[in-house]
Amino acid sequence: MAPAELKLRIGSADPFPLEIDDEETVEALAVMVISMMPEQLDEEELPRLVHKGKVLKHEEIIKDLGIQSTDFVVVVPKKAPAAPAAPAAPATPVAPAAPPAAPPAPAAGGSAPPEVIAQLCAMGFDRPKVEQALSAAFNNPE
């Protein structure tokens, strides 16, 4: 039972240190993160924890994960369900809106949108690998 000093990051925020017993499970780590950051995380659902692009299972033991002192764990909050929109009934007829424009197809030699690259990097992937993978997938993040 030795304390482990982990670096955690919620989304793209700056990493913060957290000390936890290395015999604890990933679930205990998730609960500890929620208790430290209740304003950023939903207390009802445990967040996903990602290390080097791998989603950690809640039953895994921290010491078995092989997390190095230079590594960090990304905390991915569960998405809250979207609030239902109240239907608005206009009093006067409104001209139909133009159909939404299709997103522009990426140019053959173009690069992926910076927000897609940032989102994948926030999951723990290295930027050069993200750019290489997106290029191979014709900039399609799906």
N, C-alpha and C positions, 0 to 999 in steps of 0.2 A: 504494500500500500504506500505508494509514493505519490506526492502531489505532482500533477502535470500542469505546466504553464502553456496554455493554448492561446493562439491569436485568432480572434473571430472577427468577421466583418458582416454587417447586415447590408445587403445590396452592394452599392458602390461606395458606402461610407468608409471612413478610415477604420483600420483594424484596431481592436481593443483587446487587452490581455484578460484572461480569465484563468483562475487556478482551480483545478478539480482533481480529485483522487483518480489515479489512472485505472483503478479497479471498477469505476463507475461505468454505466452504459451510456450510449449515445442519447437515449431517452432522458436520463438524468441531466445530461449536458443541455439538452433542449429546454427542459423545465427550468434549469438555472438561468439560461439566457432569457427566457420569458420573464422570470422574476426580476431580472436586472433591467430589462427594457420593455415594460408593459405598454408604454405609449406607442412603440413601434411595431409590436407583435400582437396578434390575436391570442388572448389567454385561453380560448376555448380549444384551439387546435395547435398541436405541436408543429413548429416549423421544420422544414427539411434542412438538413445539414449536408453540405457538399465539401468534399476534400479532393483536390486534384481531379475535378470533373466527375467524381463518383458520388452518388447519393448514398449517404450512410444509413444503414438499417438501425432502427431504434434498439434492437437487442444486442448489437455489437459492443464489445468492451473497448474502452478508449485505448488501453495499452496495446491492443492487438491491431490497431489501425495503422501503425507505423508513421504517425505524425511527427515530423521533425520540428525543431525549434524555429526554423526559418519558414515553415509552412503556415498556412492559415486555413481556417474553416469558414466557408461562406454560409451564412444563415439566410435561407430563402423563406420568407413568410408565405403562408397559404393565402391565396387570393380570396378576398371577401366577396361574397356574392353581390352582384350589382343590384342596386336598389331599383325596384320596379318604377318605371317612369309613369307619372300620372298622365292619362290621355288628355290632351288639350283639344277641345272642340272649338274651332274658330267660329265666331259669330257671322262673319262674312266669308263667302267663297274666296279661296285663295288660288291663284294660278299655280298649276303643278310645278314643282321645283324641277330643275334640270337634273337628269340622272347623274349620280356621282361619277366623276371621271375615273377611269381605270388607272391604277398606279403605273407610272412609267416603267417599261421593261428595262432592266439593267442593260447598259451598253455592253457589247462583247468584251471590251477591254476595261470597262469601268470597275469601280470598287463598290463594295457593299456599303450601305448607309452606316454612318458612324454610330448611331444608336444601337444597331444590331451588333456591331463589333463590341461596343461597350457592354451590352447585356451578356454576351457570351463570355467576355473577359471577367465579368462579375461572378460568373459561375465557377471561376477557377482555371479557365483555360488560358494559355499563353497567347498573347496578341499575334505573334507571327504564325502560330498554328491555326488560330481562328481565321486569319486572312487567307492562309493557304487552303483551308477546308472550304471556306466560302467561295474562293476562286474555283476550286474543283467542282463545286455544286452550282456554278453559274450564279453566284451571289444569292442563292435561295437558302434562307436560314432553316427551312423546314426540312 
